[in-house]
């Protein structure tokens, strides 16, 4: 059918609906015609260009994203938390839930671990974790030392004026590196809450020096295949100054630590309206981009579901990475990780939603015509250059992604498959009693 005939046919069906709305009071007639429209549009959808489909398939073959263990547990705000009956209460339950997401999506083979929360016995927990991994079909991913929770870190960890506390924080980091070595995990992700709340209460330059010393010593403990990822955050819980407040500070400290240290970008750890993709481009050009913690935010570090507020920003980030790879011919060795707190959404459903959104946005970025973009940029053809990104973002890539899933033996709709497979009902019954005793409040 030609495009003009398709439009005429669709207009005819729309006219039928309008007449039905005005001349019939019977709801079933209106619903019937609406159903015909939906069927008609689905059947007459113009197929995606074969070249675009191949780009999407190729992109999906390379895309993997790591799930956070803590994203399956009960989380909340500093005012308290709302308990979910199905939330994971043990490390094995986190592995089980992560395994369920990977089973349905096929792109989440690893789960990030927090040392204190997931390795309660330190290096001695690694035997159990290997068993959990084998049992549930996902491997241990990045290891996250915890340098903010214990009471001794009230005034900082690597930046604490007390040398004994700095040494304690350093030993905890070394333990985390050893855990990673035993689990064959490459990345050790370092986020610090260190900072101060009031002017004049901290020696900023001295704390910077302590950070350099501790990060260097941590770097010395790495195996040749391991990396140290240094994360930054402008504020919270420190509100006057944060010791690693932005990407430039993280870059300088990572370089001071050693060649196996890179910068970790958390998309929620920026000031409002900050151009994150420019930061990504600069870090790529300096060979210092190690990984991402993906989430979304409306105000600050909200830890909302990826792409829920500004999906176009995520596409722009992915585009900068792919553009760098096309332009240089180099593979960007970047760890894509999720870092979200699903305080109200169902834990597993929110994670599936995040993964499918990540696939869509990565696929959309793959549709940007890099050679044409480079030409438009060289000619200062602003409208054409911008339109290449906008057109890619506007493309419905979901049918192609569904085809890719089917080709891999995966459910075409992971969310619907999860809602029908009975897993949520089973774990809710198993965990409800334990979660009901896990209530906490701010005061």
N, C-alpha and C positions, 0 to 999 in steps of 0.2 A: 504494500500500500504506500502511495506517495505521501510526502509530508502534508501537502495541501488536502488530500483526501482524508488523511488521519485527523487533521484539524476539523474538517467539515463533519466527520462522523462524531467526533467528540462534542462539537457544538450541538449536534442533533440530540445526543443523549442528555446534555446539560439542559436543552430546551424542554425535553421530556420531564426532567426533574422539576423545572420551574412550573410547568403546567400541573404536574402532580401536586406540588405544594399549594397551588392556588385553587385547584378544582376538586381535590380529593381530601377528605378528612381522615381517610384510613391510613394509619401509621404504617401498616404492613406494606402498602403500595409504595410509599415514599422510601422505606428501607430497602425494598426490592430494587428500585431504580438506582438508589445510591450504590447498592452492591454491584449493579451492572457497570456503573462508572468505574468503581475500584477495579473490577475484573478487566474492563476495557483498557484502562490506563496501564495496568500491569502487563497485559498481553501485547500492547502496541508500543511499549517503551522502546526507544531507539537503542540498539545494542551499543555497548561501549566499544570504541575503536580497539582493534586487536593489539595495537602498539601500546595503548594505555593499560590494557589488561595485563600485558606481559610485564610492564614496569611495576605494576602493583604486585604481581606474583613474585617477581624477583626481589622486591623490597620485603615482602612478608617472609621470604625464605631466610633473610638475614636478621630479622627483628626478634629480639628476645628481651624480656623485661623481668626484673627480679621483684618478688613479693616480700613485704616486711612481716616478720613473725608477729610483731606487736599490732599490726593492722587487723589481726583476727581475735585479739583479746579485748576485754573491756577497757575503754579509754574514756577520757573526759576532758573537762577544762579545769582551771585552777579553782573553780567553785564547786567541783564535784563531778560525778559521772553517773550516767544512766545505764543501768545494768541490762544486758541482753541475755536472754535465757540460753541462746545457742552459742555465745561467745566461748572461745577457747580458754581453758583454765590451766592447761599444762603445755609444755613444749611439744609433746607428741600430738596433742590436739591441734596445735598450730601447724605442724607438719601435715596432719591429716587434711586440714582445711586448705592449705596451700596446694596439696596434691590434688584435691578436688578441682581447684581452679585450673591447674595445669592440665588435668585430664580433659577438661572441657574446651580449653583454648589452645593448648599445645605449644605455648610460647613462654611459659614461666617455669623453667627447669630448676630454678634455685630459689631459696628463701633466705633472706637476711636475718641474722641472729644478733640479739643484744646480750652481751656477756652476763650481766647480772640477772636478767630476766629469763634467759634461755639456758644458761650454763651455771646453775646454782652451785655446782661443785668445781667450778673452774675447769682446768684441763682434764679433770677426772670425769667430766660430763661428756667428753667427746665419744666415748664408746656407745653411750646411749643414743647420742645424736646420729651416729652412723647407722644404728639399728632403725631409728625413726625414718631416716632418709630412704633406706632400702625398703622398708615396709610401705611407705606412702608415695614413693616414686618422684621425690624431689630432692635435690642435693643441697647441702649447706652452701650459702652464698657469702656475701660480705659479712665480716665480723665487726660489731660495733661496741667498743669499750664504753663503759658508763662512767663518766667523770663529772657527774652533776647531781647524783641522787643522794649519796652518803652525806651524813652530817659534817664530816671533815671538810667537804668542799664548799662550805658556807661562804668562804672568802676566795674561792678559786681552787683550781687543780694545778695545772702547769704554771699558772700565774700566781699561786698562793705565796705570800711572804714567808710562810713556815717551810723550811727546807725538808722537814720530815714528811709533810703532806705532799710536797712536790715529788718526793721519792716514792711515796705510796701510790700516787697517780701514775708515775712512770712504771712502777712494778705492775700495776693493773694493766697498763697498755702492753707491756711485754708479755704478760699472761695471755692477753687477747691475741697477740701475734703468734704465740705458741699454739693456742687453740686453732687459729686459722691454719697453721702449718699441719697440725694433726688431721684436720678435716679437709686438707687440700683446697682451702679457700684462698683466693688470690688477694682480695682487697680488704684492708682494714680501714674502716671509715671513722674519722675522728671529728666529732663535734664537741665544742667546748662552751659551757655556759659562763665562762670566766668574764668578769668585768667589774664595774662598780656602779653604785647608784647615786653618788653625790660627788660634786667637784672637790678635788683636793684629797680624796680619801685613798687614792692609789697612785703609785709611781708607774706611770704608763710606759716609760722607756725601759725601766727595769723589768717590768713584767714581759715586755717584748723579748728581752734578752733571755729570760728564763724559758720562754716558749721555744726560742731557737735551740737552746741547749737540750731541752727535753725531747723535742722533735728529732734532733740529730741523733740522740742516743736511741730513740725508738727506731729510727731508720736503720741503725746499725744491726738491729735484731732481725731485719727482714731476710727471708730467703730470696735468692735471685729472681724467682718468678713472682714474688709478692709486690704489692703496691701499698703506699700509705696515702689515703685520700683526705685532704684537709678541707673541712667545710667552714663556711663563714655565715654570720648572721648579724644584722645591724643592731638589734636590740632584743631583749627578753631572754632570760630573766634580768639581765643587767640593763639599766635604763639611762645611765649617764654615759658610760663608755663600755664597749665590748672589746675584748682583747683581739679577736679576729672578726672585724666588723664588715669587711667587704672583700671582693674578689682580689683586689690588689694586695691587701694584707695577706690573704691566704696564699697568693702566688709567691710573694717574697718569702714567707715562712716555709712553703713547700720547697722552694729552691735552696733555702738554707739547710733544710733537712737532708736533702740528697736527691740523686737522679731518679729514684723510684717513688718519689712523692709527687702527687698531682693535686689539682684543685677539684673539689666536689661542689657542684652547683645544686642547691635546693631551690626550686622555683618559688617557694614561699618566703625565702629569706632575702627579700629586697624591699626597698622603699616603694611606695605606691608610684606607679607609672614609670618605673625604671625600665630601661631597654635591656632586657635580659639577653636577647639574641645578639646584641652588640658585644656584651660580655663574653658570650659563647664564641663569637667570631674572633675576638682578641685572644682568648685562651687557646683556641685552635691554632692561631698563627704563631703562638709562643710554645706550642706542643706541651701545654700544661692542663688541658682539660681531661680529667680522669673519669668523671661520672656525674650522674644526675640523681637527685631525689625529687621525683615528680609528685606534685600535688597542685592545688589551685587555691586562690584566695581572693576575697573581696576587699579586705582591709589590710591585714598584716599576715602573720604566719597562721592562717586559718586552718591549714591542712585539709582543705576540701577536696572532693573527688576531682581527679585530673580532667581538665577540659570543661568543668561544670560552669565556670565563670567566663573564661577567655580562651576558647579552643584555638582561635586564630593565632594567639601567641605561641602555643605549642607547635603549630605548623611552622611558624617563622623560625623557631628554634631548630626543628628538624631540618628545615630548608638550609639553614646556615651550615649544618653539619654535612648534608649531602652536597651542597655547593662546594664546600671545601674539598671533599673527596673527589668530585668531578674535576675541579680546577687543578688539583695537585697530583691526582692519581694515587693518593695515599689512603689507606684505610684508617679511619679515626677510631682508635681503641678506646671506646667509651662504654662504661657500665651504666645501663639504664635500670634504675631502681625506683620503686614506689615508696613513698613515705607519707602516709595519710592516717588520720584518726577518724574512723567512721563511728562517730559518737551516736548518731541517730539512725543511719542507714544500717540495714543488715550487713554484717561483716563480709560474708562471702559474696553476696549480691553486689555490694559496692566494689569489691575487688574485681569481679567479672566485668562490671560496668567500666571500670578503669582500664582494664586490659583491652577490651574491645574498642574503647575510645582511643587508646594509644595506637592500636593497629590502624584505625581509620585515619588518624592524623599523620602517621608515618607514611601511609599509602598516598594520602593527598600530597604530601611533600614530594613524593617520588614522581608526581605528575608534572612538576615544574620543568619546563624545557630549558635546561641550563645553557646550551649554546645560544638559543634565541635570547635568553636573559642577558648573557654576556654581551651580545651585540647591541641590545637595547640600552644597556648601561653605558657602553662605549659611545653610543650616539646620543646619549642623554635623552632618550625617548622615555620620558617619565611615565606617561600613561601606559605605554606598552609594557614596560618593565613591571609596573605595579599590577597590571592586569594579569600577568602570567601567574603571580602568586594568588590573586583573588579568584581567578578561574579554577586553579587547582583546588583551592579551599571550597569552592562552590560545587565541585564535582561529587556526585553520589558514588562513593567507592564501595558501598556495602554489598551490592550484588557480586562484584568481583571477589571481595573478601569471603563471601559465602561460598563461592565456587572453589576458592583456595582451600577452605576448611573441608569441604566435601572431598576434595582430592587427597586430603591427608587423613581421611577417615574420622574427622571431627564433626560434631554437630554443627549444622549451619547457623544455629542460633544458640550460643552457649547459655544465655540467661534462661531461655525457655527450657532447655534441656535440664538445667539445674533445678528449676522449679518443679519439674515433673519426675525427677529421679528419686525422690524420697530421702535424700541425704539430710536436708535441713530438718525435716520432721524427726528423723532418728536422733540427730545430735541434740536437738532441743529437749527431747525426753531424757537423754543421758546426762545432760549438763545443767538442766534447770535448777535442780536442788543446790548444786555447788555454787552456781552464780547468784542464787537468792541470798546466800550468806556473804556475798562479796560487795555489799553496799558500803559506800563511803560518802562523806560529805566534806565540804570545805571547812566548816567551823565545828 
